Amino acid sequence: MNEQLPTDAFPDPHDYLVAALDVIEREAVRANAVDWPSVRAGAQQLAAGTTTTAGTYPAIEFALRALQDQHSFLKRPNQQHGVTPGGFGLKYIRGTVARVYPGSPAARADFQVGDRILAVNGTPVGAGLNEGLPRQGEATVTSQRRGSQEIRTAHLLRAPFGLNRLPQGRLLHPGVAWLDLPDHGGNGTLPDGRLYQDVVQGLIAELGAAGAEQWIVDLRLNEGGNMYPMLAGIGPLVGEGRLGAFVRDDASWAWAYHAGAASVDGHVNCRVSGEPLAPLAPGVPVAVLISPLTGSSGEIMAISFKGRAGTRFFGEPTQGLTSANSPYPLADGAELWLATSYEADRTGQLYTAEVHPDVNVVMEWENYLTKGDAVLLAALGWLGVSLHGERPDFDFQLIPGAAAL
């Protein structure tokens, strides 16, 4: 005979919703900008008649959207780290596909980087990031492949897919290393079982042994996730000590790197598993590449380089998710992840929106990691790599997936 749980083990949906709204109003950094009587009334209307806590999720997400921070979200019960609860797996900017997630609905529909998105659900798309793509439900996407006159139509259904990529690094030219620091949605463990922070420090060590004296840190496809494996990995390049801080009103909590460990206010959140790599000499030239896809923890990595000697930023303004997310558990196992503070760099400069480059270069995503990659070319030019003649004297073919020259 199966043991039945007492009925009070399941929260009353109305009480559950009120408790969630109370947390959002009390903790969110943008709560003061919200008309709470109106939002609460709208949320109650959306949840009217539901008999389960899950039935209140759309109402909670309605309240989160009212914050307009683009960063707070509801994590459903049993949602895995590094796996989206359901999405299309497609990112486009200015109507051009910039990223297709492996294993996603978009990948299965054969979308490719460089495809032109003409319309979503019959409406022409705008210039913004995923502008016109619905956050929920389904989408009929009309597109055109680069170099083809054929118009394609695909009906996409949201589905879970993995998010985590492996960090990569290559010498592009004698003495110049390229390091791709990807987003990471887990606890540091990569799909191949290695630790993110160990792989990044290993790449820095290998590239240094191969003669790297100047660096390009590519954050263009880093959309966020867990900042601590990223920071523990990139520490030898970004430098030791206080690198930035989370700020709210008069309070602040500094994040730092020291001897292979990433910490906040002295509490270590992640460290390399072996002997940490010694920091590189201060002022070693580093070009940081950013884009409108760079977001959340990707922006924290960018901010960590702000104020560092010998550093210059190339690309376009980032997503503007420069706020810290904090988890708040709910009674049924769901979690509210709320933007609760803004971020400041090591000099004290506060960021409440996008991180801006020093050199603005518009990215044409069909040229990503090819000899036409204008952002990468600008960074290489600053590092002194000759760009004269028909064939630049660096080799993009060393980058996996790059188009042949």
N, C-alpha and C positions, 0 to 999 in steps of 0.2 A: 504494500500500500504506500503510495507516494505521500510524503509529508507536505501539508499545505502551509504556505506562509501566512502569517496573520495579515489581515487586511490593512493594518496600519503600517505594514512594510512598504506599501505603495503610496506615495504622497498624493494628496488630493490635487488634481490638475490646477485648480484655481489657486490654491495656496502655493503650489510649486511655481506657477507663473509670477505671482506677486513677489515671491522670494527672489527669483531671478531678476526681475525688474528693479528690486531694491538694491541688489548688488551692483547692477549696471549704473544706476543713478548715483550710488555712493562712491564707486571706485573708478569709473572711466574718466580719463583726463579731459575729455570734451563734454562731460555730463552737463556742465553749466550752460552749454550752447543749445540744449534740447528743451523743447516745450513738453515737459513731462506729463501734465494732465492730458494733453492731446495724444501723446504717444501711448500712455497707459490705456486710454479709452480705445484707441485703435487696436492695441494688442489684445485687450479683452474681447473685442468684437471678433478678431480673427480666431480666437480660441474658444468662442462660444460653442457649447454643446459637446466639446471633446470629453472623453472619459479616460484618457491616458495622458501621461506626462509627455509622451512623444507627440501627441496632438498639439502641444503648445509650442513645439519647436519653431514653426513658421511665425508665431507671434513674437517669440524671443528674437528671432532673426530680423523681424521688422523693427524692433526696438534698437538692435545693434546697428542697422542701416541708418537710423536717425542720428547716430553719433557722427556720421559722415567722416570717420577717420580712415575708412577703407582698410582697417587693420584688425579690428575686433571681430571675433567669430565664435560660433558655437561648435564645439567638438562633440559629435554624437558618441554614445556609449559604444565601446568595443572598436572604435576607429583606430586602425593600426598606425604606428609611427611610420612616416615616410610613404604613406599611401593616401592618396586623395579619397575622400568619402564619395566622390562622384563628380566627374568633370568631363570636358570634351578633349582636353590635352592639346590645346591649340593656343598659341599666342601670336597676335599680329599687331603691327604698329604702322600707321599711315597706309593701311590696307595691304601690307606685305607680310607674309608669314615669317616670323622670326624664330619660332621654336615649335617643334612637334615632339611631344613626349612619347618615347617608345612604349608600345603596348596599349596606348590610349585609343579611344574611338577615332580621333583624327588620324592617328598612324594607321589604323586598320582601314580607314577610308582613303589611304594613300596621299594624304596631304604632305607637301614637302616645303622646306625652307625656300623662300623666294616666290612661292605661289602668290598670286594676287587674289585677295578676297573682294569680290564685287558686291555681294549683298548677303544679308542674313535675314531669313524669313521674309524675303522679298524686299527688304529695305536696304538701300545703299549704305555702306559703312562709312564712318567718319575717320578722322586722322588719329584718334586716341587709341590707347592700348586696349585691344579687344572691344572697341566701341561698337555697340550694336549687338554683341553676343549676350544672350540672356544668362543670368546667374543660375536659373533653375530651368527645369523642363528640358525640352528638345530644341534642336536648331536645324534648319535647312540652310546650308551654306553653298552659295554660288561662287565659283572660283575659276581662275584661268592659270594654267601652267606657263611659266616663263618660256618664251620662245615658241608658244603654240597659240593658235587661234581658237582652239577648242574650248568651249565653256562647259565646265563640270558642275554638277549639282550633287551634293551629298547630304543625307539626312543623318544627323548625329544624335545619339542617345547618350546621356551622361552615364558614366560607369567608373568604378575604381581603377586606378593604375598606379604603378610605382613611380617615385619621384627622384630617387637618388642616382646621381652620376658619379663616376670616378674622377678625382682630380687628375689633371694632366700637366705635363711640362715638357718643353723641347728647347733646344738651342735653335734660334732662328738665324743666327749670324755669329761668327766667332766673338765670344765675349758677351752676347746678348741672349738672355733666357726669357722664354714666355711661360707663364704659369697660370693655368686656368683654375680658379678657385670656385667650384660650383656650389649651388645651394645644397642643403642637407636637412631632411626632415626627420631624422632619427636620433639615436643616442650616441652616434659616432661610428657605428658599425656599417660598413659599406656592403653592397651586394655580394662582393667576393669574400667577405668575412674579415677583411682587414679594417683597421681603424683609420678614419678620415685624417686625424691629426698626425698619425704615424706616416701615412702616405705622403702628405704635404711636406713634412720635414724631410722625409726620404728623398723627395724630388728636389728640394732645395739643396740637400747635400750632394746628390748626384750631379746636378747642374753646376754647382760650385766646383766640384772636382773636375768637371769637363771644361772649366775655364770661364764660367759666367761671372762677369763683373758688373753688368747692368741688367735690370730686370723689368719685365712687363707683367703686371698682375692684372689678369683679365676677370673682371666682375660683371661682365655684360649679361651673362645668363644666370647670375646668382640672384634668385628671387626670394631668398631668405631661408628660414628654418631655425635650426639650433646653432646659435652663434659660437658656442664654446669650442666645439671641435675645430671650427674655422680659425678661431683666434689662437688656439693652442698650436695649430699647424703653421700658421703664417707668422707666428711670433718672432722667429729669428730675422725676418725681413722688416717687420713693422717696428720692432724695437722693444726693449724692456721697460717696465714701469707702468705708470698710469697713462692709458691711451684714450680715455673718454669717460663719460659719465651719463647715467640716467638722471634726469632732473625733473622735479615737480615742486612748484612753489619754492620754498626755501630749503628743501631737502635735496640731497644728491647721493648717488651710489656709484662709485667709480669702478670701471672695469679695467683690468690690467693683465699683463703677461709677464711671467718671470720663470725662467728655467724650465720651460716645457709645460707650464701650467697656466690656464686661463681662469681668472677669478673675478668676482664682484665683491667689493668691500672686504677683501681679504679671504673670502670663502672660495676655495678652489672648486670649480665645476667640471673641469676636464683637464687631463694631462696626458702627455705622450707616455707610452708604455715602457719605453727604454730610456737610454741616455739621451737627454735633449741636445739638439744641435746648438752650438755656440752662436750668439747673435752676430750678424754681419756687422761690418764696420759702420758706424753712424755716417749718414750722408751718402751711402752707396746709391747711385741713381736708380729710382723706381718710377716707372710710368704706370699709372692706374687707369684702367679702361672701365667706363661706366656707360649705362644706357637706360632708356625708359623701362627696361625689364628689371634692372637692379633694384631690389626692394628689401625692406625689413632688415634681416641680419646681413644681407648683402650690403645694405647701406651702412650698417654698423661697421663692417669691414672697411668701407670707404672712409667713414669718419675716423676710424682708427689710424688711417694714413694721413689725415689732415693735420697740418702742423709739423709733420716730419720733414727734416732737412733733406734736400735732394729729391723731392717728390713733386710730380706734376700730373694733373688729371686731364684725360682726353675723352671725348665722346659727347653725350647729351645728358641733360638733367635726369635724375633717377625717378623712381615711382613716387617718392614722397611719403613713404611709410616709416618715417623717422621717429618712431615711438616704441616703447618697450611693452611687450605683451606679458601679462601675468595670468596664471590659471586660477580659476575659482570653481571648485567641484560642486556639482548639483546633486540632489538626493538620489537620482536614478542612475548615476554613473556618467552622465554628460558633464562637460566642463565649459564654462565661459572663459574665453581667452580675451582679455580686455587690454586695450591700449591705456596704460596707467601713468606714463611719464614720457617726456621728450628726451632728446639726446644732445650731448655736447661733446666737442672734440677736446684734445689735450690742452688747447689754449683757452678753453672756456666758451668758444663760439657755440651758440645754441642753434639746433636744427629742428624746426617744426614742420618742414615741408621737404622739398627736393634737395639733394646734394648736387651742386653745380660743378661742371668741369672748369679747369683753367683755360682749356682750348676746346671750343665747341666745334664738333665735327659730326655732321649728320650721317648716320649709319644707313647704308643701303644693304638690307639683310641678305639679299641674293648674293652679295659679295663677301659674306662672313667667312673669314679665314681663307681668303683667296688673295691674289695679288692686287685685287681691286678693293680690298678692305681699307677704306679711307682712315678709319680710326687707328687701326694698327700701323698703317703707313705714317700717320702723323706722329705717333709715339716713337717709331723707329727713327724718324727724321730728327726728333728732339734728342735722341740718344746718339746721334751722329752717324747713323748708318746711311751710306750713300744711296740716294734714290734716283740718280741720273741714269739715263740710257733706257733702252727698251726692257731690259731685264734687271730688276733690283738684285743687289748682291746679298740676298738672304734666301732661304729655301722654305717656302710654305709647305712643301711636300712632306716635311718632317712632322707636320701636324696631322694626326689621324683624321680622316674625313675631309681634308682640304682638297679643293679642286686642283687638278694637275696644271702646272704652268705651261 
